[in-house]
Every structure is written in C-alpha cells, then in structure tokens.
Amino acid sequence: MTNKVFLSIKGIQHEFGEDGATEVITTGNYYLKNGKHYILYDEVIPETGEQISNTLKMTDNRIDMIKHGKFGTHMVFEPNTKNMSLYPTPYGMMEVCFNTFNVQLEETPEEIRVQTEYALEINDDFISDCTIEIRVHAKDDI
C-alpha cells in the first residue's frame, strides 16, 4: 500500500426496515506501525464549514476513529464490547455508546476493507443498529 490513499467511509443506519447512509470520500495518508493500519485525513463539517483532522487506527479486531479539534472525540469499536464516547456537536455534548457485534478487516497489497456492525445508543436510548464500511485504496491504483 502506498502512503497516499483514497478513502471511503460509509455509515449505514438500519431503522425500521429502511437504511439511511452517509458517505465520506476523500484522500489521506496511510502507514503501518506495529501491526496497526493508520489513515490520516481531513473532513469538512457541513453545518459549520470547519475542517477537522481525523485518524483511523485499525486492526483485525478494533477500529479507533479519532476526530481532533473543536469537535474532537475518540470512538472505539471492538467485538462484544460496549464503548462510550462523549460526542460534541454544535448543539451540545452527547453521550454516545457503541455496542459492537463484530469487526472484519480484509487486506490486499492494493486495498484494505473494514466493516463493523454495532448498536448505537445516544444518552442511554437505543437509536438503531448500524454498519460502518471503510475502504482504502492506494491512490495510484485508481
């Protein structure tokens, strides 16, 4: 895998027989350190136009999504584990819990695919079952 990558992160909420999806497609920087995949990328918050820096740290059984800056948070997805994160929004702080069912990582020399499924709770209320699909391609392969 090269240092420069294309990144797609797709979040899917499964609610009442309908799926709602959001997707971020961007470029980033990739490196492998101590058996962990790291992707650094920037994202713009639609509501404020603010650009934030993000770090993805991934192994075959854990995903860390770290957002830096004013709306910074650290979300952790591990199989059979419930992790809580304080999630700042322009409207105030929310307590968000991720009850992760599984994490699957598939890797080739040109691509990394990760999928996790979890139950999302906000302020102790179940919201929905969700899926995150992450796809990382070497920038020169596309």
N, C-alpha and C positions, 0 to 999 in steps of 0.2 A: 504494500500500500504506500502511496506517495504521501508527502507532507500536506499538499494542497488537495482538498476533497470537496465533493458536492455532498450535501446533507439534506435528507428529508426526514422530518419528524411529523408523524400523523397521529393525532389523538382522536379516538372514537368513543363517544358515549352511547351506550346501549340502553335506550329508555323506551319502555312500553311498546316493544316491537319495532321501533324506529331507531335508526342510527344517525347521530349527528357527528360530523367530523370537521376538524380543523387541521390545517397542514402548514408547516413552515418549510420552505425550500430555500436553501442558502449555500454559501461556500464557507469553508472553515479550514482549520489546521488540525492535522492528525499526528499523534505519536503514540508509541507503545512503550510503556515503562513498567517494569516489574510484573509483567503479565497482564497489565490493565491497558485498555484502549482509552485514549483521551481525545476528545474533539473539542476545540475551542472555536466559538462562532459568536457573531453579533446578531441581534434581533431588535426590531423596532416595535415598541408598544403602540398599537393602533390608536388607543384612546388619547395618548399624550404626545406621540411622536418621538418619545425619548428612546435613544439607542442604549441597549444594555448588553453586557458581555456575559456569555454563558460557557459553562464547562460541562461536558458529558464525560463521566468516568464509567466504563462498562467492563464487566467480566461475564462469564457464563452463568453466574447466579446472583448478580447485583447490578443495578443501574443507579448512579447518582446523577441527578440533574441539579446543577448549581447555577443560580442566577445571581449576578453581582450587581451592586449599585443600590439606588434608592428603593427599588422593589425586589431586593435580594431575598433569596430563600434557598434552602437545601432540601430537595426531595429525594427520598431513598425508596427503592423498590427491591425487595428481597422475597423470594418464595416463602410462603407460610409465615409471613411476618407482617405485623401492623405497625407502620411508622407514621409519626405525626410531624407536621411541619407548620410553622406559622407563615402564612402567605399574605404579604402586604399587597393591598390594592389601592387605587386612588380613593376608594370609599372607606378604607379602614382595614384592620387586620382580621384575617380569618384563620381559624384552626382547621387544617386540612389533614385527614388521615387516609393513608393508602394501605388497604389490606390486600397484599399482593398474593396472587394464586400461583403464578409461575413467571419465570424469565427464561427466554430461549435466545441464545446467541449462535449465529452461523457465520463462519468466516472463510473467505477465499482470499487469494492474493490481491484480487481487484475489488472486493466488496465485503462489507460487514452488514448483516441484518440482525436486528434485535427486536423481539416482541415481548411485551409483558401484559398480563391481564390482572386487573385489580378491582376492588370495590372502593368507590370514592365516598368519603364522608366529609361533610363540612359542618363545623360547630356541633359535632355529635349526631348529626342527622345523615342517614343514608341518602345519597344523591342518585347514584347509578353504578352499574358495572361498566368498566372502561377497558380500552386496549390502547397501548402505545406501540406504534410501529416505527422503528428507526432504520434508515437505510443510508449507508455511507459508501460512496464510490470514489475511486481515485479520479482526480479531476482530468487527467489526460486520457482516461478510458471512455469518455463520453464525447 
